[in-house]
């Protein structure tokens, strides 16, 4: 399959600390790839570099052949690579629908002045954003809570809302930051199904960082494992579960910690 994202020799140093050291892997178009590793392994730093929130010390990230590493996050997002956050992008005092509409403004065609003056282009944008928001809400099964305040949502619905906000930017690659964190089993399985639908029905390539190993093993086409800032393994779920380097990284235990 064609690589839509290419991570090449990515290195990030903070003073004397090397958070990522010479990490390379490809993300194929249309796949679900998970990045795993113990706490402090460097997963979040890797995500930040891919999405433009950190500039690499060395190496590069390419999207559809074009270098995106070093670009600001909003430019990376406009190109089609969007990172979701756990809750920091959600306006708790707004409804679900209002949150999704607001997220569309990265795609605005009207100028700031146009919005202030309520220009024809601004009105057209708002109508388009409302239609798109309703489509996304329907796709993610959030119709019944579309008018609910975000502050009232349980964990599973908050995660789904975070995904809806990401979808509003029309991503071709979405980076999910711990999408299953804090969920019970049923909520996790619903979110696993949503992520699969996102790939299968919308054609979005998915790159995720996650600690829930049973969910990772269930959802992933491929997995990259990093430890102490270095890639130590890459392969399908069965390969990763059996890899002695991965087992050792997870405290040497062949148990539920890595889905075995």
C-alpha atoms as one frame of an Amber mdcrd trajectory, in Angstrom:
protein
   0.000   0.000   0.000   1.048   3.591  -0.637   2.524   5.449   2.333   0.565
   8.582   3.150   2.856   9.479   6.074   6.604   8.872   6.183   8.493   9.324
   9.455  12.213   9.402   8.742  14.970   9.343  11.399  12.904  11.541  13.688
  14.916  12.808  16.645  13.921  15.261  19.354  16.236  16.490  22.095  15.389
  18.710  25.035  18.776  19.861  26.310  20.570  16.695  27.381  17.404  14.562
  27.186  16.683  12.639  23.986  12.921  12.089  23.844  12.922  10.474  20.379
  15.986   8.930  18.804  16.157   8.141  15.067  12.592   6.825  14.712  11.445
   5.745  11.245   8.253   4.099   9.982   5.573   4.556   7.313   1.816   4.855
   7.694   0.001   3.318   4.729  -3.032   5.044   3.281  -6.203   3.602   4.782
  -4.638   1.717   7.678  -5.004   1.948  11.442  -1.563   2.114  13.032  -1.031
   2.299  16.785   2.003   3.625  18.630   2.508   1.958  22.002   5.109   1.988
  24.744   5.467   2.340  28.513   4.898   5.687  30.209   7.691   8.089  29.328
   8.661   6.176  26.185   8.352   9.263  23.961   4.966   8.616  22.327   3.506
  12.067  22.974   6.640  13.818  21.713   6.466  11.756  18.530   2.820  12.750
  18.014   3.596  16.413  18.611   6.286  16.389  15.943   4.048  14.714  13.378
   1.250  17.238  13.998   3.538  20.274  14.055   3.453  21.069  17.766   7.187
  20.354  18.136  10.001  20.957  15.645  12.308  17.930  15.205  15.939  18.235
  16.201  16.738  15.955  13.245  14.837  13.899  10.689  11.571  14.734   8.984
   7.901  13.895   8.484   6.470  13.717   4.954   2.797  13.740   4.029   1.997
  12.611   0.495   5.643  13.181  -0.311   5.764  16.762   1.007   7.760  17.656
   4.086   5.477  18.880   6.885   7.829  18.700   9.872   8.551  22.194  11.137
   5.291  23.653   9.806   2.902  25.203  12.357  -0.001  22.990  13.478  -2.714
  24.957  11.680  -0.920  24.554   8.350  -0.414  20.832   8.938  -4.132  20.541
   9.779  -5.166  22.463   6.663  -3.116  20.019   4.589  -5.101  17.121   6.061
  -3.163  15.824   9.107  -5.182  16.530  12.258  -4.430  15.673  15.858  -7.234
  15.267  18.374  -6.777  15.905  22.082  -8.482  14.310  25.029 -10.609  17.261
  26.185  -8.653  20.469  25.671 -10.372  21.370  22.374 -13.911  21.012  23.765
 -15.915  24.052  24.909 -17.749  22.710  27.946 -20.297  25.560  27.984 -21.401
  24.829  24.403 -23.651  22.079  23.110 -22.341  19.126  21.137 -23.581  20.656
  17.868 -22.146  24.093  18.658 -18.737  22.543  19.367 -18.701  20.748  16.024
 -19.815  23.866  14.121 -17.080  25.969  15.728 -14.463  23.381  14.746 -15.313
  23.927  11.074 -13.890  27.448  11.085 -10.455  26.179  10.098 -12.094  25.794
   6.664 -13.588  29.306   6.579 -13.604  31.077   3.237 -14.864  34.368   4.632
 -12.443  36.766   6.317 -12.662  37.803   9.956 -14.085  41.129   8.793 -16.620
  39.235   6.704 -17.837  37.397   9.793 -18.016  40.664  11.714 -20.088  42.272
   8.943 -22.122  39.097   8.299 -21.151  39.017   4.624 -22.733  36.696   2.061
 -19.647  34.450   2.186 -19.796  34.294   5.974 -23.477  33.300   5.840 -22.688
  30.649   3.225 -19.882  29.307   5.408 -22.143  29.059   8.440 -24.844  27.218
   6.493 -22.261  24.794   5.085 -20.729  24.233   8.526 -24.146  23.525  10.067
 -24.956  20.923   7.383 -21.551  19.294   7.798 -21.852  19.276  11.605 -25.216
  17.493  11.392 -23.711  14.926   9.010 -20.783  14.232  11.377 -23.084  14.039
  14.415 -25.256  11.524  12.586 -22.264   9.475  11.465 -20.912   9.203  15.012
 -24.320   8.369  16.507 -24.555  11.548  18.584 -27.942  12.793  17.328 -29.705
  12.172  20.648 -27.216  14.367  22.520 -26.611  17.044  19.866 -28.213  19.736
  22.078 -26.614  18.540  25.320 -23.978  20.732  26.969 -20.518  19.219  26.666
 -20.045  19.672  30.414 -22.772  17.056  31.008 -21.315  14.316  28.809 -19.914
  11.030  30.129 -16.397   9.979  29.146 -17.382   7.940  26.106 -19.413  10.732
  24.564 -16.665  13.258  25.288 -14.232  11.108  23.303 -16.720  10.822  20.456
 -17.184  14.603  20.508 -13.411  15.042  20.312 -13.425  12.845  17.222 -16.300
  14.871  15.746 -14.285  18.056  16.239 -11.381  16.439  14.403 -13.640  15.311
  11.538 -14.913  18.874  11.101 -11.546  19.791   9.590 -11.963  17.097   6.887
  -8.758  15.189   7.726  -7.175  12.567   5.525  -5.009  11.431   8.455  -6.280
  11.696  12.024  -4.003  11.345  15.049  -5.980  10.114  18.046  -4.491  10.809
  21.461  -5.538   8.025  23.856  -9.077   7.702  22.456 -10.002   4.919  24.899
  -8.636   6.504  28.097 -10.948   6.422  31.096 -13.618   4.281  29.423 -15.280
   1.132  30.657 -15.321  -1.984  28.477 -18.588  -1.215  26.674 -17.580   2.377
  25.944 -14.208   1.196  24.643 -15.804  -1.318  22.273 -18.163   1.363  20.937
 -15.220   3.673  20.316 -13.254   0.863  18.636 -16.212   0.398  16.277 -16.348
   4.151  15.584 -12.659   4.318  14.723 -13.052   1.390  12.340 -16.045   3.056
  10.663 -14.027   6.233  10.329 -11.480   4.312   8.281 -13.866   1.976   6.452
 -16.639   4.441   5.561 -14.837   7.791   5.430 -11.465   6.607   4.147  -9.529
   8.353   6.927  -6.115   6.950   7.814  -5.774   6.559  11.598  -2.652   6.912
  13.738  -3.246   6.533  17.458  -1.372   6.512  20.738  -3.009   4.328  23.350
  -2.341   2.487  26.632  -5.323   0.119  26.446  -3.505  -2.880  24.975  -6.517
  -5.194  24.450  -8.192  -2.408  22.444  -4.978  -1.735  20.513  -4.593  -5.402
  19.614  -8.217  -5.543  18.480  -8.220  -2.434  16.291  -4.731  -2.163  14.774
  -3.538  -3.232  11.349   0.020  -2.580  12.503   1.707  -1.464  15.697   4.906
   0.457  16.393   6.393   0.047  19.878   8.852   2.570  21.274  10.790   2.504
  24.525  13.241   5.041  25.949  12.696   7.140  22.810  13.634   4.415  20.323
  11.576   2.176  18.088  12.043  -1.383  19.314   9.428  -3.260  17.271   7.022
  -2.906  14.358   4.505  -5.365  12.943   1.036  -6.834  13.197  -0.671  -7.438
  16.553   0.394 -11.104  16.728   4.020 -10.212  16.002   4.043  -7.476  18.630
   2.485  -9.706  21.293   5.200 -12.312  20.733   8.160  -9.940  20.416  10.555
 -10.423  23.372  11.635  -6.770  23.231   8.042  -5.621  23.690   7.443  -8.091
  26.511  10.592  -6.865  28.261   9.560  -3.221  27.813   6.270  -3.950  29.560
   7.981  -5.029  32.773   8.780  -8.486  31.417   5.285  -9.811  31.994   3.422
 -11.852  29.377  -0.003 -10.862  30.617  -2.911  -8.546  30.018  -0.558  -5.544
  30.003   0.154  -6.218  26.337  -2.999  -8.124  25.500  -1.594 -11.643  25.889
